[in-house]
Each structure stands twice: as structure tokens, then as C-alpha cells.
Amino acid sequence: MDKGTIPINKDFELEYRYYDKDSNFKYFNRRFEIYVLEKKTLKKNYVMHMDNTNPHEIMPTVHKASTGGKKYDFGVTTLNWNDIKIKLADYIVSELGERERENIKKAISKLNSPKL
């Protein structure tokens, strides 16, 4: 399993987890989770995450803490990892604010494709 953190700014970070290859996951070949966390002194606060925990769905889904866990689907228009990263960046910007767009883009550009 690959996991690590990528700082967005001094208050937020991305935490990713890429699990070992699993034949149940058709397109990405493995399960993955990407979390957006707010850094606090005692613990980290959950903001949102993207995952593909359901092996029967091809596209990953986004879960936001502010909406009570409601899912936001990416749709079936693309399975290109770069397009998915752009869409994820838009979701994160909607949560953290427009002025963080460049920091979010830099952090997301460091994510590797889960297909590798």
C-alpha cells in the first residue's frame, strides 16, 4: 500500500492511500482514497475525500463533510486521470475558496495515477 501526505498550504493537506492491486476493481486496478484534511494542533479535521471503494462503479465519488456525506459523482464522460484531477480540484476549491486554487492545483499535480 502506498500512502503519504501532500501539503496544500499551512492549514490544509492531501492524504492519499493507494491499496495493492485487486482484480475486483475494473478500471483503476486498485482501491484508492484521497482525503482533504484541515491541520489542527491536536488532530486533523476531515473536509472531504474521493474514493473508488465500490468495485462495481467505474468512476470515483467525492464525499463532503459539509453536506453530511452526500456523494458527488464525476459522471461517465471520462476515465482520464488528468480530467479526474481537474474535477477534484474544482470540488476542493468550492470547499476551501477560490484564492487557494493555485495551491490546490500544485498539490494535486503531485498525485500519481492509481493505475500505475
C-alpha positions in Angstrom: 0.0 0.0 0.0 1.3 3.5 -0.9 0.3 6.3 1.3 1.5 9.8 2.1 0.6 13.4 2.6 1.0 16.5 0.3 0.6 19.9 1.8 -1.8 22.4 0.1 -0.9 25.3 2.4 -0.2 25.8 6.1 -3.8 24.9 7.1 -4.7 22.0 4.7 -3.2 18.9 3.2 -4.0 16.0 0.9 -3.6 12.5 2.3 -3.6 9.7 -0.2 -3.8 5.9 0.1 -3.3 3.6 -2.9 -4.0 0.0 -1.9 -2.5 -3.1 -3.5 -3.7 -4.3 -6.9 -7.1 -6.0 -6.7 -8.8 -7.7 -9.7 -12.3 -6.7 -8.4 -11.6 -3.1 -9.4 -12.0 -3.0 -13.2 -10.6 0.3 -14.4 -8.1 1.6 -11.9 -6.9 -1.9 -10.9 -6.8 -0.9 -7.2 -8.7 0.8 -4.5 -7.7 4.4 -3.7 -8.7 7.2 -1.3 -7.6 10.8 -1.4 -8.5 12.9 1.7 -8.5 16.7 2.2 -7.7 17.4 5.8 -7.5 20.6 7.9 -4.4 20.6 10.1 -5.1 21.4 13.7 -2.8 21.3 16.7 -4.3 18.2 18.3 -5.9 16.4 15.4 -6.7 16.7 11.7 -10.3 17.6 10.7 -11.9 15.8 7.8 -13.1 18.1 5.0 -13.8 15.8 2.0 -12.4 12.8 0.2 -12.5 11.0 -3.2 -12.5 7.2 -3.4 -13.5 4.2 -5.5 -14.5 1.9 -2.7 -17.3 0.3 -4.7 -15.7 -2.1 -7.2 -18.9 -2.2 -9.3 -18.7 1.6 -10.1 -16.1 2.6 -12.6 -15.9 6.3 -11.7 -14.7 7.5 -8.2 -17.1 9.5 -6.0 -16.5 12.6 -3.8 -17.8 12.8 -0.2 -18.0 16.2 1.5 -18.3 16.6 5.3 -20.2 19.9 4.9 -23.1 18.2 3.1 -23.5 15.3 5.5 -21.7 12.7 3.4 -23.6 13.3 0.2 -22.0 11.9 -2.9 -20.9 13.9 -5.9 -20.4 11.8 -8.9 -17.8 12.6 -11.6 -20.1 11.2 -14.3 -19.2 8.7 -17.0 -17.9 11.2 -19.6 -14.2 10.4 -19.0 -11.9 8.0 -17.3 -8.8 10.1 -18.0 -6.9 10.6 -14.7 -5.9 14.2 -15.6 -9.6 15.1 -16.1 -10.5 13.5 -12.8 -7.8 15.5 -11.1 -9.1 18.7 -12.6 -12.7 17.9 -11.4 -11.3 17.0 -7.9 -9.5 20.4 -7.8 -12.8 22.2 -8.6 -14.5 20.4 -5.8 -11.7 21.3 -3.4 -11.8 24.9 -4.5 -15.5 25.0 -3.8 -14.8 23.9 -0.2 -11.6 25.9 0.5 -12.2 29.0 -1.5 -11.1 30.4 -4.9 -7.9 32.1 -3.6 -6.4 28.6 -2.9 -6.8 27.4 -6.5 -3.1 27.6 -7.4 -2.0 25.8 -4.2 -4.6 23.1 -4.8 -3.5 22.6 -8.4 0.1 22.3 -7.3 -0.8 19.7 -4.6 -3.0 17.7 -6.9 -0.4 17.6 -9.7 1.9 15.6 -7.4 -0.7 12.8 -7.2 0.2 9.7 -9.2 -2.4 7.8 -11.1 -3.8 4.8 -9.2 -3.5 2.7 -12.4 0.4 2.7 -12.2 
